[in-house]
Amino acid sequence: MKIFQQVIAAKKQLNGVVSPTPLIQSLNLSEEFDSNILLKREDLQVVRSYKIRGAYNKMSTLTNEERNQGVICASAGNHAQGVAYSCNLLKIKGKIYMPKTTPKQKVKQVQLFGKSFVEIALVGDTFDDAYAKAAEDAAKNNIIFVHPFDDVKVIAGQGTVGLEILESYKEPIDYVFVAIGGGGLAAGLSEVFKELSPNTKIIGVEPEGAPSMKTSIANGINTALETIDKFVDGAAVKQVGNITFEICKDNLDDIILVPEGKVCTTILRLYNEEAMVVEPAGALSIAALDFYKDKIKGKNVVCIVSGSNNDIERTAEIKERSLLYEGLMHYFMIQFPQRPGALKEFVNDILGPEDDITYFQFTKKNSREVGPAIVGLELKNKNDVIAIKTKMTTKGFEYKYLNERQDLFNQLIG
């Protein structure tokens, strides 16, 4: 059976369980990009992400014998919530493996949705660590493994997002921007558009620090990355699915890599301007618009807002990553003269009236003439850093610029 036909079947299976989410025009984004920007609000699902679609579709088609054995899954958060909610609805026992680095909010939500039907096991630092342990457990005990993306039933469930878009918007859609983690949503959605709206360009979006699909397509083979930046946890996997790779390499028109800092800027903007709370993966599709601003002008554009499971404890990190990306946060290791008035001189002679010291770490060493201080500065204008560097050199403050020294930055700040 073709994937598209499976999507049609999945839509019937999800009827009454998954509520269709709205497709809403963003006036702010539409004005900025001189186009019609429509947001597919999968963040409004009961589990606050599209993942319920694939999880429930897969689990609802299990035989009674398979249901009685229970299920196992691995997830960095959203798939786990979809499986947990499905376990509760279908009265199926589930064991859910999650990385130890999963935000506490997501772990709590999994338990909330699954109630007594789920057991949570926190293992490893990445999704791939949790996946390996879950797959081992499932194989050893002959239990159904509900894959987060590389399963036809899961892909078909995610593909119902595409059906809803085309049912709710009757004008031609020029572009769809969709986040890629393992590729389940992109694969299912692109199959729908290939069948029903073949002129629509499907643009995949990955975090710059985890370009697993783009790398695989460039190599012509599904390729595992050695290391990834785990910040965009809902879309940071070392390797995409084999099924999703085969579909996406044929169906996607392009893949955009978005810096993690740009994602953070988008999260903050959506909160301030749209009153939307989105997780990093949920902001990916909107963050990519800047990289396509010339091509989408005057077009009908859909961005899939894939999820809103963000942890408030990450707000400080999100703000800092955004400021670093925007060139408004700068870190220095400065050799301060160990004499009275040195810090006052630095503030008065080096900094501008709107520059703010947000980080300062210094230990006085009486046996030395100078001592290193780690200083973090938040600026109002990114170009002001040029004048600060010039003034420090003129005034005799030796320094290392840590923003360009990732090794030192990670040791001293990160």
C-alpha positions in Angstrom: 0.0 0.0 0.0 1.4 3.4 -0.9 2.2 5.8 1.9 -0.5 8.2 0.7 -3.1 5.5 1.0 -1.8 4.8 4.4 -2.2 8.4 5.3 -5.9 8.3 4.2 -6.4 5.2 6.4 -4.6 7.0 9.3 -6.9 9.9 9.1 -9.9 7.6 9.8 -8.0 5.9 12.6 -7.3 9.2 14.3 -10.8 10.6 13.9 -12.1 11.5 17.4 -8.7 11.2 19.0 -6.6 13.9 17.3 -8.4 17.2 16.8 -7.6 19.1 13.6 -5.3 22.0 14.4 -5.9 25.5 13.0 -4.0 27.0 10.1 -3.6 30.7 11.1 -2.2 33.6 9.2 0.6 35.5 11.0 0.0 39.2 10.3 3.5 40.2 11.6 5.4 37.6 9.6 3.3 38.2 6.5 4.0 41.9 6.6 7.7 41.3 7.3 8.2 38.9 4.4 5.7 40.5 2.1 3.9 37.2 1.7 1.0 35.2 3.2 2.5 33.3 6.1 0.3 30.6 7.5 1.1 28.8 10.7 0.0 25.2 11.2 -0.5 25.1 14.9 0.5 21.5 15.9 1.6 23.1 19.2 -2.1 23.1 20.1 -2.5 19.4 20.1 -3.5 17.8 23.5 0.1 16.6 23.9 1.4 19.9 22.4 3.0 18.4 19.4 2.1 16.4 16.2 3.8 13.3 17.5 0.4 11.9 18.8 -0.6 11.3 15.2 2.0 8.8 14.5 2.1 7.1 17.9 -1.6 6.6 18.1 -1.9 5.4 14.5 0.8 2.8 15.1 -0.6 1.6 18.4 -4.2 1.5 17.4 -3.5 -1.0 14.6 -1.7 -3.5 16.9 -3.3 -6.9 17.4 -4.8 -7.9 20.7 -1.8 -10.2 21.4 0.7 -7.3 20.7 -1.3 -4.9 22.9 -1.2 -7.4 25.7 2.6 -7.6 25.5 2.9 -3.8 25.9 5.1 -1.4 23.9 8.5 0.2 24.2 9.6 3.5 22.7 12.6 5.9 22.8 12.1 9.7 22.7 13.6 13.0 23.6 10.2 14.1 24.7 7.4 14.7 22.2 7.1 11.1 20.8 7.1 9.9 24.4 4.1 12.1 25.2 2.3 10.8 22.2 3.0 7.2 23.1 2.1 7.8 26.8 -1.2 9.4 25.9 -2.0 6.6 23.4 -1.1 4.0 26.1 -3.6 5.6 28.4 -6.3 5.8 25.8 -5.8 2.3 24.5 -5.0 0.8 28.0 -1.7 -0.6 26.8 1.3 -0.8 29.1 4.4 1.1 27.8 8.0 1.5 28.8 9.5 4.8 27.6 13.2 5.4 27.4 14.3 9.1 27.4 17.8 10.7 27.6 18.9 12.0 31.0 19.2 15.4 29.3 15.4 15.6 28.5 13.9 18.8 30.0 12.1 18.0 33.3 8.9 19.5 31.9 8.8 16.9 29.2 9.5 14.0 31.6 6.7 15.2 33.9 4.3 15.5 31.0 5.0 12.0 29.8 4.0 10.7 33.2 1.0 12.9 33.4 -0.4 11.7 30.0 0.5 8.0 30.6 -0.5 7.8 34.2 -0.2 4.3 35.5 0.2 2.8 32.1 3.7 4.0 31.5 7.1 3.4 33.1 9.9 6.0 32.3 13.6 5.0 32.1 16.2 7.8 31.8 19.3 6.6 30.1 22.3 8.2 28.2 22.8 11.8 27.1 21.1 11.8 23.6 18.1 10.4 21.8 20.4 7.8 20.2 21.6 6.5 23.6 17.9 6.0 24.7 17.0 4.5 21.3 19.8 1.9 21.5 18.7 0.8 25.0 15.0 0.7 24.1 15.6 -1.3 20.9 17.7 -3.8 22.9 15.0 -4.2 25.5 12.3 -4.6 22.8 14.3 -7.3 20.9 15.3 -9.2 24.1 11.7 -9.4 25.4 9.9 -9.6 22.0 7.9 -6.4 22.6 6.6 -4.0 19.9 8.9 -1.1 19.5 7.0 2.1 18.6 9.6 4.0 16.5 9.5 7.8 16.7 9.8 8.2 12.9 11.1 5.2 10.9 7.9 3.2 10.7 5.3 3.4 7.9 2.3 3.6 10.3 4.0 6.4 12.2 4.9 8.3 9.0 1.3 7.9 7.8 0.0 9.3 11.0 2.3 12.3 10.8 1.2 12.8 7.1 -2.3 13.6 8.2 -0.9 17.1 9.0 -0.6 17.6 5.2 -4.2 16.5 4.6 -5.5 19.0 7.1 -3.5 21.8 5.5 -4.9 21.1 2.1 -8.5 20.7 3.4 -8.4 24.0 5.3 -6.8 26.2 2.7 -8.1 26.1 -0.8 -5.7 28.5 -2.5 -2.5 27.1 -4.1 0.3 26.7 -1.5 3.7 27.7 -2.8 5.9 26.6 0.0 5.8 24.4 3.1 8.5 24.7 5.7 8.8 21.6 8.0 11.3 20.7 10.7 13.3 17.5 10.4 14.5 15.4 13.2 14.3 11.8 12.2 12.2 12.8 9.2 8.8 11.2 9.9 6.7 14.4 9.6 8.6 15.6 6.5 8.2 12.2 4.8 4.5 11.8 5.5 3.6 15.4 4.7 5.7 15.4 1.5 3.9 12.2 0.2 0.6 14.0 0.7 1.7 17.1 -1.2 3.3 15.0 -4.0 0.0 13.4 -4.5 -2.4 16.3 -4.0 -0.4 19.5 -4.6 2.7 18.5 -6.6 3.7 22.1 -7.4 4.1 23.0 -3.7 7.8 23.2 -2.7 8.6 21.3 0.5 11.5 22.8 2.4 13.0 20.8 5.2 14.6 22.6 8.1 17.3 21.2 10.4 19.3 22.7 13.2 22.8 23.7 12.1 24.3 21.5 14.8 22.5 18.3 13.7 22.3 18.2 9.9 21.6 14.5 9.6 19.1 14.6 6.7 21.1 17.2 4.7 24.3 15.3 5.2 22.7 12.0 4.2 21.2 13.4 1.0 24.5 15.0 0.1 26.3 11.7 0.6 23.6 9.7 -1.2 23.3 7.3 1.7 21.8 7.4 5.2 24.7 8.7 7.2 25.2 8.8 11.0 26.8 12.0 12.4 29.6 11.5 14.9 28.6 14.5 17.1 25.6 16.8 17.3 24.5 19.9 19.2 21.7 18.6 21.4 20.1 22.0 22.0 17.2 21.6 19.6 16.3 18.4 21.3 13.2 17.7 19.3 15.1 17.7 16.0 18.7 16.7 17.1 19.3 13.1 16.0 22.6 11.6 14.8 20.9 9.6 12.1 17.5 9.8 10.3 15.4 6.8 9.5 16.0 4.6 6.5 12.5 4.8 5.3 12.3 8.6 5.9 15.6 9.1 4.1 14.4 7.3 1.0 11.2 9.4 0.9 12.8 12.7 1.7 15.7 12.5 -0.7 13.1 12.2 -3.5 10.4 14.6 -2.2 12.2 17.5 -0.5 13.0 20.5 -2.7 15.6 21.9 -0.3 16.9 21.6 3.3 17.8 24.8 5.3 20.2 24.6 8.2 19.3 27.1 10.9 21.9 28.2 13.6 20.7 27.4 17.1 21.1 31.1 18.1 18.6 32.0 15.3 16.2 29.5 16.7 16.4 31.1 20.1 15.8 34.6 18.6 12.7 33.2 16.9 11.4 31.6 20.1 11.7 34.9 22.0 10.1 36.8 19.1 7.1 34.5 18.9 6.6 34.8 22.6 6.8 38.6 22.6 4.9 39.3 19.3 2.5 36.4 18.8 2.0 35.3 22.5 3.2 31.8 21.4 5.2 29.5 23.5 7.2 27.1 21.2 10.0 24.7 21.8 13.3 25.0 19.8 12.1 22.4 17.2 8.8 24.1 17.0 10.5 27.4 16.0 12.7 25.9 13.3 10.3 26.3 10.3 9.7 30.0 11.1 13.4 30.6 11.8 14.1 29.4 8.2 12.0 32.1 6.6 14.9 34.6 6.7 17.0 32.3 4.5 14.2 32.2 1.9 12.9 35.8 2.1 13.6 36.6 -1.6 12.0 33.4 -2.9 8.8 33.6 -0.8 7.9 37.2 -1.5 4.3 37.3 -2.7 3.7 33.6 -2.1 1.5 31.5 0.1 3.7 29.9 2.7 2.9 27.3 5.4 5.2 26.8 8.4 4.5 23.8 10.6 4.8 24.8 14.3 5.6 21.3 15.4 5.5 21.6 19.2 5.4 23.8 22.3 6.9 21.6 25.0 9.4 24.1 26.2 10.9 24.1 29.7 10.9 27.5 31.5 14.2 26.6 33.1 15.8 26.9 29.7 14.8 30.6 29.3 18.1 32.0 30.4 20.0 29.8 28.0 17.6 30.6 25.2 18.1 34.4 25.8 21.9 34.1 25.9 22.1 32.0 22.7 19.9 34.6 21.0 22.1 37.5 22.2 25.3 35.7 21.1 23.8 35.0 17.7 22.6 38.6 17.3 26.0 39.9 18.2 24.7 41.6 21.4 26.5 39.4 24.0 30.3 39.3 24.2 32.7 37.6 26.5 36.3 38.6 27.2 39.2 37.3 29.3 40.8 40.6 30.4 44.0 41.1 32.2 43.1 43.6 35.0 45.8 45.6 36.8 45.6 44.6 40.4 45.3 48.1 41.8 42.5 50.2 43.3 40.4 51.9 40.7 41.1 49.5 37.8 37.5 48.3 37.4 36.2 51.8 37.8 38.5 52.9 35.0 37.3 50.0 32.8 33.7 51.0 33.3 34.2 54.7 32.8 36.7 54.7 30.0 35.8 51.5 28.0 32.1 50.9 28.3 29.3 53.0 26.7 26.4 54.4 28.7 24.1 51.5 27.6 26.6 48.7 27.8 25.9 46.3 30.7 28.2 43.9 32.5 26.2 40.7 32.9 29.0 38.4 34.0 32.2 39.1 36.0 34.5 36.6 37.6 37.8 37.6 39.2 40.1 36.4 42.0 42.7 38.8 43.3 46.3 37.4 43.3 48.4 39.7 45.5 51.7 38.3 44.1 50.9 39.5 40.6 50.6 42.9 38.9 47.7 41.7 36.8 45.0 39.1 37.1 42.5 37.6 34.6 38.8 38.5 34.8 36.1 36.9 32.7 33.7 39.6 31.7 30.4 39.3 29.9 29.0 42.4 28.2 25.4 42.9 26.8 25.3 45.6 24.2 22.4 47.6 22.7 24.2 47.8 19.3 26.3 44.9 17.9 28.7 47.3 16.3 29.7 48.8 19.6 32.0 45.9 20.3 34.5 47.3 17.8 34.9 50.5 19.8 35.2 48.5 23.1 38.0 46.4 21.6 39.8 49.5 20.3 39.5 51.3 23.7 40.8 48.3 25.6 43.9 48.1 23.4 44.4 51.9 23.7 44.1 51.8 27.5 46.5 48.9 27.8 43.9 46.2 28.8 45.2 42.9 27.3 42.3 40.6 26.4 41.2 37.4 24.7 37.9 37.6 22.8 36.1 34.4 23.9 33.3 34.5 21.4 35.8 33.5 18.8 37.6 31.0 21.0 35.0 28.2 21.3 37.4 26.0 23.3 38.0 28.6 26.0 34.4 29.7 25.8 33.1 26.2 26.6 35.5 25.7 29.5 35.0 29.1 31.1 31.4 30.1 30.2 29.5 27.2 28.5 
